[in-house]
Amino acid sequence: MKTLLLSILGVWLCAACVPAPPPPKITVSVVADGLNRNYEYAEPVTVAEFLREIDLQLGELDDVNPPLYTQISDSLVITIVRITEETYSEDRDIPYEVRRVISETVPQDSAGELVQAGENGVERLRFRVQIRDGVRQQPQPSGEPVILSLPKEEILYVPPPTTLDPVEVVGTLAYLSRGNAWVMRGSNQLPNRRPFTNTGDLDGRVFSLSPDSSQLLFTRKTTPDSNSFGNQLWLLTDLNADPPTLLQLRPENVLYADWLPGVSNTITYSRAEPRNTPPGWDARNDLWVSVIDPQTGEEISIDPVVEEYSGDLYGWWGTSYAWSPDGQRLAYAHANAVGVVDLETGERTPLLRYEVFTPRSDWSWRAPIAWSPDSAAIVTTVHGAPIGAESPERSPVFNIAFAAADGIFSTDIVTRAGIWSNPQFSPFIASNQTEFPNAYLGYLLARQPLESLSDTAEYDLWVADRDGSNGRQVFPEDGQPGILSRDYAWGPTGQQLVVVYQGNLYLVEVAAGVTRQLTLDGSAEQPVWTR
């Protein structure tokens, strides 16, 4: 038995002394640089390690298949595509657009008048191109295009698609259209209606006909292509002349200017200092009266009415002023009050007080001021009380209010009219039926009075007796979109209104309820109408 065990042990020891067979070789093929090479490797490693072992250098962009993290195995084929990359840029035109603008100065049979030639812009595009094993691939965009120059649109004035019937226009009606002053006399037809400026730079802050309709006062932008505040006061003298004389006046950076009623060649104005911060100016809240030489535009005299002051709450926006028709009284509007100014002392006396309206923006609301034709009272829009839990300064309520100029009486006459209700008395209406003069009250009434602030808020034009009673809608007709513009004006007879609707002027006969369209170009604004 012992012998047997020893024999088995010997056999086992001999077997242990026999060397183990070597591990099988791993055959790997590498396809790169136009060659197919075969390699044998003893142990499984990653493709990255294997390529380092055989000293095959990879470029940063080279494409390796299978991926570098793959473990090699027998009969594996590693394919390497050599990649280089080129970039280049290419400039391309940005086509300009053609804008056709309706202009009533263009004859009906005209194909149009070129106002501004178009110019293509230029953009620079960058492309990336891969070269894979010497074969150039399709270019691919790289990054966003860089605008080298913007296109300049072509502007073409074209005639209106239709024509309008002639409409009689009593007195002188002036309005703005695309930054130019137009004047209409006798009729809405050319040449009775024509432009008096062609610079396109009237900013609309001042646009006023003299009481005798012979002169036009307006402001022009100091820098036409800039949105920053800055203007100059100009005068068109003798609108009956062809052409009238255009004079630059001394005042600049004007927030308010108008004619002083009852005195020839006399203007009144208030100024501001330009600022880089919103709203772009800091009002002086002053008021001056200046007599102008109508031949040269030079100031013959200048006198202060209101010295420069803070303007009270939100005074940086500016104090609004309005002279009575007889030129003997001056009204003002602050952010929280409307009142009158003592012309001897400059002292301000509020007639109506209300809570400041804060729109939480870079502007400040001022109530409009309109005098009665007898200079005894004013009508305006006032900020109303809250209707819910909102703070008083955020109330959406705006009412139309009446106040006697001597301060003995004031009251709301139209509630919830809307912030842009813009009430205005008509001139006195001549009548053979009574010795007592009569007048109307016009105003805009918001269709949604608690949402009347936005530019899309729709209004209707109403006319009432001058105490606010017997109000009725006169424009537009039922079923039509509301008025978005806030501009309208009474005619000199007190029986006609002109209103801006969808960019055009419409004449409204108050008593007859008849409406006639006066313009077609869709760009009318700020009408003013005198005898």
C-alpha positions, 0 to 999 in steps of 0.5 A: 500500500505504501508503495502504491501511494508513493507511486501516485505521488511521483506521478503527480509531481512529474505532472506538475513539472510539465510547463503550461501551454502558452495562451493563444495569440490575439490576431488584430488587423489595423487598416490605416493610411491605405495599408492593412497590417496584421498584428498578434498580441498576447493579452486583451487590452483596449484599442487605445492601449494596443495602438500605443503599443504598436506606436500608431499615432492618432490625430486629434480628429481621427476616427477610430472604429471600434472606439478606443475603449473597446477591448481587443479580441481575436480577428478584430479589425481596427479601422482608422480614418485620418481626418483633417479639417479646414475652415473658410468664410464666405460673404453673402448678400442679404436681400433688401425688402421693398416697402410700398407706402401709400401716398396721396401725392402720387398720381393714380396712374403712376407705378410709384415714386422711388423715395429710397433706393434699396441696398443689400446687406452683407453677412459672413458665413463660416464653414467647416470642411472635413477631409477624410483619408484625403477625400473632401467632404461636404462643407458644414456651417460653423457658428452663426452668421456675422452681419457685416451690414444691414440691408436698406429697404427700398421705399416706394410711394404708391397711389392709394388703391381707391379715390375718395369723394370730395368733402367740404372742409370748413376752415383750416385742418392741419395734421401730421403724416409720416413726420410731415405737416399737411394742411387741408383747406376748403376740400379734402382733394388735392391741391386743397390738401397738401404737405407743407414739409417734406423732411419727415422729422416732426416729432409731434410734441408741438403741432399747433395752428395759430388762432387765425389759421395763418401760421403753424408752430411745430417741433422737429427732431434735433437728430432725425434718426435717433429715438433720444429726446431733443428737438427745435421749435419751428414756425411756418409763416403765412400758410396762404403763401406758396411756399410759406416761409419756414423759420427756426425759432430759438427754443429747443428741447421743448416739451410744450408750446402753443399760441397765446390766445388773443395776441398776434405772433405770441407763443408760450413754451416749456422746456426740458434738459435731455438725459441718458436715463428714462424717459430721456429728459428732465422737465424744467416745468417752466413757462415762457411767453415770447413775441416773435417777429413773423418775418425773421423768427427772432424774439422781440420779447420774452417774459417768464410766466412760471419760473423753473421748479420741481413740478411736484410728484414725478416732476421729471415728466413735466407740467402740462399747461393750457391757456383759456380761449381768452388768454386770461387764464392758465391751467396746469396738470401735475401727476396728482392735480389739475388747477390754475396758475395765478398770472401775477404771482405764479401761485398754483391753485388745485381745482381737482385732486386725485391719487397719482397713477403709477404705471410701473414704467418709465412714464408718468400720466398727466390729465388732459386739459380742455377749456370751455369756450367761455373760459369759465371752466375746464374739463379733464380726466381724473384718476378714480378710487380703487374698485377692489383690493388694489392700492389707490395708485393702481386703480384702473378707474378714470373719470371725466370731471368738470371744474369751474375755473374760480374753484367754486364747483367741481364734479365727475360727469362721466364715470369710468370713461378710460385713461385716454378719454381726452374730453374736449369742449366744442366752440360755441355753436351759432344759432338763430333759435336762441340768444344763449350760446351752446356747445357740445362736449366730446370725449372718448369712451373705453369699451372696457373701461377697467382695461383702458390703458394699453395701446390696443384698448378700443374707444368710441367717440361720444358727444354730449351736452356741455354738462355731460348729459345726453351723451351718445356715440357718434363714431364708429358705427356699431359692429365696427372695431373701436378707435385705437388713436387718441386724436380728434379735434372739433371744427370751428363751427362746433358742429363737426369733428375730425377723428383719426381711425385706422390711420385715416381722418374721418369727418363726423357731422354731429347733428346729422350723424353722417361720417365721411373719410378724408384721407387714404394713406393710413398715417394721419395723426394729431389733427388741429382745426381752426377757422 
